[in-house]
Amino acid sequence: MTGTGGALFAAVFLACAVEAVEAVTIVLAAGTARDWKSAGYGVGAGLAVLAVITAVLGPAVTAIPLGALRLVVGGLLLIFGLQWLRKAVLRASGHKDLHDEDAIFARELAAAKSAQAQTRFSVPDWYAFTLSFKGVLLEGLEVVFIVLTFGANAHDVPLAALAAAIAVVLVVAVGLAIRAPLAKVPENTMKFVVGVMLTSFGMFWGAEGADAHWPGDDAALLVIAPCVAVYALVWVSVLWRSAPRAAEPSPASELMGA
């Protein structure tokens, strides 16, 4: 695997792992509080819809001329990447609460327990079904977008799909094994890294789509990504000094979710 291939695999793996953690948390809440059978139906329905969307979008994305594809996708990745990076910097600097899967699980669990039970279309618990369906579909759409855009731009959809599959299977297996939210996963750090990588790929592909030429071609990513990371960490350090907090945790500990 080349350096660019490794960067592609890492970016897709981490981004898809984050989405999978959030989907698993929602499904676990639906199954624990309501009905596992109905939650399973919701997961199956969500995966079926995703399969149809992927079958439709896949050929359409790969049929777009490479230059136009890189310009459009590069711009989208840059927008998404900067959003992820902005939130990660605010979390790391103490200006935004850290992402807490335990709190999210407790919130979803409470909402699920308070909802009224209804049976529709032979589904024992419609609330558990819809909660799981929406969680899988929404997070899954982001996984599909990541795989198709990264894979098509890098001319390696199979590698992107492999990275996504490994990430999703790993997260789902761990989640089902422990039947608990994956609170120990360093999701805040992962989101920071994913934000850096999405922003870097967005800059790289967007510029190439606009007919710019990067010195060193693909090797330029090995410079762009560290520069974006350093820039973000500088902002973490600057913003950390003005963050409202009782204690004085370091920016590094905030980034790691400590």
Secondary structure as GFF3:
##gff-version 3
##sequence-region A 1 258
A	DSSP	alpha_helix	3	33	.	.	.	ID=ss1
A	DSSP	alpha_helix	36	63	.	.	.	ID=ss2
A	DSSP	alpha_helix	66	92	.	.	.	ID=ss3
A	DSSP	alpha_helix	101	114	.	.	.	ID=ss4
A	DSSP	alpha_helix	126	153	.	.	.	ID=ss5
A	DSSP	alpha_helix	157	178	.	.	.	ID=ss6
A	DSSP	alpha_helix	187	209	.	.	.	ID=ss7
A	DSSP	three_ten_helix	217	220	.	.	.	ID=ss8
A	DSSP	alpha_helix	221	240	.	.	.	ID=ss9
A	DSSP	alpha_helix	251	255	.	.	.	ID=ss10
###
